[in-house]
Amino acid sequence: MLAQYLLDPDQKAWGLDRIGDAWGLAGDTSTAEGLADLVYRVSYPIDAALEESHLTSTLNEMEIPFAAVLADMEMAGIRTDTAYLRTFGAKLGIRIAELERQAYELVGTHDYSLQSPKQLGTLLFDVLGLAPTKKTKTGLSTDVESLEAIQKEHPAIPLILELRQLTKIKGTYTDSLVRYVTPDGKIHPTFLQTGTSTGRISCIDPNLQNIPARTEVGREIRQAFIPSHDGWVLVSADYSQIDLRMLAHLSADANLCNAFAQGEDIHLHTASQVFDVPESAVTPEMRKRAKTINFGIIYGISPYGLSRQLGIGGEEARQYIERYMERFPGIRNYRDRVVEAAQRDGYVKTILGHLRRVPHINSRNNMERQEAIRQGFNAVVQGSSADVIKMAMISLSKDLQPLKARMVLQVHDEIVVDTPPDELERVRGMMQRSMESAIHLSIPLVTHLSCGSNLRDLE
């Protein structure tokens, strides 16, 4: 499965029967003998394809060792305070009921369900006469973006937005997480090594990677995840702007590399460059916009996409991107080289050899081609960052073997370790060393470490 994923990462559900079909080798997958026979026969063409694509060492030195790391993390699990979740869920339930009561009072009728998109649309646009902002195939849209656009038009709409947010959090987290807690008091999620085309790890049953960390309610959910023993500590190590650092290394852009080498605030530096003002004159709003532009460049954002994110005109957004590329010319040149190679080869490769196919890179359809360019460039940068995190976790897992401490979670650019207090300083050193020396770049990799008695209170 891992080998086939390396050859074709856009197809994520690589079961053995599908792998056999992909190579024109049917087999009886309902018996142990049939499975073993199919594995034997399919291994030959897969091995040959790996050699041809220079992916054999990627499989043997990264993906197979990494599978063992994920297995250890799943078995370790993360302790979860079910009593806290139930109490917090009950509080949310009270708040949800109160929001519903207030909203119905403001709209003056109980005839329409606030939780039904269709009925809510009828209430807002037909009964209350508000102007809709977006239409879908099924009618007038009541998604978050549409409601936020008209939230000043009626006092009930902010309440409906909060109601929707809390209802989702209650259903997705406080009510459902408790069902995943096993008799040992822990949740043992499944980490998917082949779940994303960029190589990043995904997590299911349950997904612990998408708990909102920026909202107060999301942070309250994080409080439920605690060390495996009383008195133990959760330690987090988080890469600082790894995608931007990776972009600086890959592109060798002198301006960006120098800013990182000098330890500058990269968003402040970018704001100064894009808005053509001294760093001392950069306002918080300018820095915020520069941050959006920085990360937008990694994702291959279009002027239209940037204009939506910043709430500005398309021409202004186009000028921002143009000025960014003028001030960081190495990035434009590198992007052109990536696109040129993809048009020639039909795929792009990460820093440690993962490939992603971009079949539409030479499409005559402009939208298809632009999307392929965006995906290809993003796959190189994000995929290279994913390579670094995997190598860091492989190294850290080896370092932790003699200790009681264990890795329990990986979220985006962050690794979380559950450790007894007498191992804390050693673990912190191991985490920093493993992550910052996972791969040698032309600029330093930097991590931020924090620890606490639960995921919310990491300091």
Secondary structure as GFF3:
##gff-version 3
##sequence-region A 1 459
A	DSSP	alpha_helix	2	7	.	.	.	ID=ss1
A	DSSP	alpha_helix	16	22	.	.	.	ID=ss2
A	DSSP	alpha_helix	32	52	.	.	.	ID=ss3
A	DSSP	alpha_helix	56	58	.	.	.	ID=ss4
A	DSSP	pi_helix	59	63	.	.	.	ID=ss5
A	DSSP	alpha_helix	64	76	.	.	.	ID=ss6
A	DSSP	beta_strand	78	80	.	.	.	ID=ss7
A	DSSP	alpha_helix	82	107	.	.	.	ID=ss8
A	DSSP	alpha_helix	117	121	.	.	.	ID=ss9
A	DSSP	pi_helix	122	127	.	.	.	ID=ss10
A	DSSP	beta_strand	135	136	.	.	.	ID=ss11
A	DSSP	beta_strand	139	140	.	.	.	ID=ss12
A	DSSP	alpha_helix	144	149	.	.	.	ID=ss13
A	DSSP	alpha_helix	156	169	.	.	.	ID=ss14
A	DSSP	pi_helix	170	174	.	.	.	ID=ss15
A	DSSP	three_ten_helix	177	180	.	.	.	ID=ss16
A	DSSP	beta_strand	186	187	.	.	.	ID=ss17
A	DSSP	beta_strand	190	192	.	.	.	ID=ss18
A	DSSP	beta_strand	202	204	.	.	.	ID=ss19
A	DSSP	alpha_helix	216	222	.	.	.	ID=ss20
A	DSSP	beta_strand	225	226	.	.	.	ID=ss21
A	DSSP	beta_strand	233	239	.	.	.	ID=ss22
A	DSSP	alpha_helix	242	251	.	.	.	ID=ss23
A	DSSP	alpha_helix	254	261	.	.	.	ID=ss24
A	DSSP	alpha_helix	266	274	.	.	.	ID=ss25
A	DSSP	three_ten_helix	279	281	.	.	.	ID=ss26
A	DSSP	alpha_helix	284	298	.	.	.	ID=ss27
A	DSSP	alpha_helix	303	310	.	.	.	ID=ss28
A	DSSP	alpha_helix	314	327	.	.	.	ID=ss29
A	DSSP	alpha_helix	329	345	.	.	.	ID=ss30
A	DSSP	beta_strand	347	349	.	.	.	ID=ss31
A	DSSP	beta_strand	355	357	.	.	.	ID=ss32
A	DSSP	alpha_helix	366	400	.	.	.	ID=ss33
A	DSSP	beta_strand	406	411	.	.	.	ID=ss34
A	DSSP	beta_strand	414	419	.	.	.	ID=ss35
A	DSSP	three_ten_helix	421	423	.	.	.	ID=ss36
A	DSSP	alpha_helix	424	436	.	.	.	ID=ss37
A	DSSP	beta_strand	447	452	.	.	.	ID=ss38
###
